Amino acid sequence: GSCLNLLRVDHASTTSQSMLSRVSRRSLGFISTRAMSTASLPDLKYDYSALQPTISAQIMELHHSKHHATYVNNYNATLEAYAAAEAKGDTAKMIALQGAIKFNGGGHVNHSIFWENLSPNGGGEPSGELGKAIEAKWGSFENFKKTFNAKTAAVQGSGWGWLGYNAESGSIDIATMPNQDPLTSMVPLLGVDVWEHAYYLDYLNARPKYLESIWNVVNWDDVSARYEAAK
């Protein structure tokens, strides 16, 4: 069967795509616990208060230490239950648990990328090859932001907006994903969480305002590094 291996993302730019490819292959057959490892909550490279006023310390602490930690804990617990079902040959239970593995494993992968995509020294515009690719695709950085924000604001309920790299076409594009579904059709470069827990305490129901502000803390060095590694 296919494998899913969601590890701690210490070097997210080089490991996240490998993890995501395993998530996508899970639909091809049963996953095997022999190739899986438990996940752990990654440390942030900045203080909870470092992204203020764009994202408050209260949201950052809740988002990282509570929400992300819950995905990690639930993922690990589901792995244990899956391994027990696998040992018993309980096919029905194995099938029933795959949704929880995708949801909680996807939540871990998505958030691990998200934290790296943000920085107190972020903002501005991307330079180098990524900047050129964005201008070639959307005409200008401002038009890219406008398009990204419009598509991501339109996500129904909870989900994510992504800038990704399509390895087959060699181009970048914008995609949205529902819930915690990981981006598997492209290499994820930049992810923006639009679950209400990511912004509600600061922006209430004004998701578009949150999306306008998030660009002030986008870590373009990290996004560019992912782009270079993906090519």
Long-range contacts (C-beta under 8 A, 24 or more apart in sequence): 1-28, 1-29, 1-30, 1-31, 1-32, 2-26, 2-27, 2-28, 2-29, 2-30, 2-31, 2-32, 3-31, 3-32, 3-35, 3-36, 4-31, 4-35, 4-36, 4-101, 4-105, 5-35, 5-36, 5-37, 6-36, 6-37, 6-39, 6-75, 6-105, 6-108, 6-109, 7-37, 7-39, 8-39, 8-40, 8-41, 8-42, 8-112, 9-42, 9-109, 9-112, 9-113, 9-116, 10-42, 12-112, 12-113, 12-116, 12-226, 13-116, 13-222, 13-225, 13-226, 13-229, 14-229, 16-109, 16-112, 16-113, 16-188, 17-187, 17-188, 17-230, 19-109, 20-109, 20-182, 20-183, 20-184, 20-187, 20-188, 21-184, 23-102, 23-105, 23-106, 23-109, 23-182, 23-184, 24-182, 24-184, 26-98, 26-101, 26-102, 30-86, 30-94, 31-82, 31-98, 31-101, 32-86, 33-79, 33-82, 33-83, 33-86, 36-79, 38-75, 38-76, 38-79, 39-72, 39-75, 39-76, 39-105, 39-108, 40-72, 41-65, 41-68, 41-69, 41-72, 42-112, 42-115, 44-115, 45-115, 45-116, 45-119, 46-118, 46-119, 46-120, 50-120, 51-118, 51-120, 51-217, 54-213, 54-214, 54-216, 54-217, 55-118, 55-199, 55-202, 55-214, 55-217, 56-201, 56-202, 58-201, 59-197, 59-198, 59-199, 59-201, 59-202, 62-197, 62-201, 63-111, 63-193, 63-197, 63-198, 64-111, 64-115, 67-107, 67-111, 67-197, 68-107, 68-108, 68-111, 71-104, 71-105, 71-107, 71-108, 71-111, 71-180, 72-104, 72-108, 74-100, 74-104, 75-100, 75-101, 75-104, 75-105, 75-107, 75-108, 78-104, 102-180, 102-181, 103-179, 103-180, 104-180, 105-182, 106-179, 106-180, 106-181, 106-182, 107-180, 109-182, 110-160, 110-180, 110-182, 110-191, 110-193, 111-193, 113-188, 113-191, 114-191, 114-192, 114-193, 116-219, 116-222, 117-190, 117-191, 117-192, 117-218, 117-219, 117-222, 117-223, 118-217, 118-218, 118-219, 119-217, 119-218, 119-219, 119-221, 119-222, 120-217, 121-219, 122-216, 122-217, 122-218, 122-219, 122-220, 123-215, 123-216, 123-217, 123-218, 124-220, 125-220, 126-220, 126-223, 126-224, 127-220, 127-224, 128-224, 129-224, 129-227, 129-228, 129-231, 130-172, 130-189, 130-220, 130-223, 130-224, 130-227, 130-228, 133-171, 133-172, 133-227, 134-172, 137-171, 137-172, 137-173, 145-215, 147-174, 148-174, 148-192, 148-211, 149-208, 149-211, 149-212, 151-176, 152-176, 152-192, 152-194, 152-211, 153-194, 153-207, 153-208, 153-211, 155-194, 158-194, 158-195, 158-196, 159-194, 159-195, 160-191, 160-192, 160-193, 160-194, 161-191, 161-192, 161-194, 161-211, 162-186, 162-188, 162-189, 162-190, 162-191, 162-192, 163-189, 163-190, 163-223, 164-188, 164-189, 165-189, 165-226, 165-227, 165-230, 165-231, 167-230, 170-231, 172-227, 187-226, 187-230, 188-226, 189-223, 189-226, 189-227, 189-230, 190-218, 190-223, 190-226
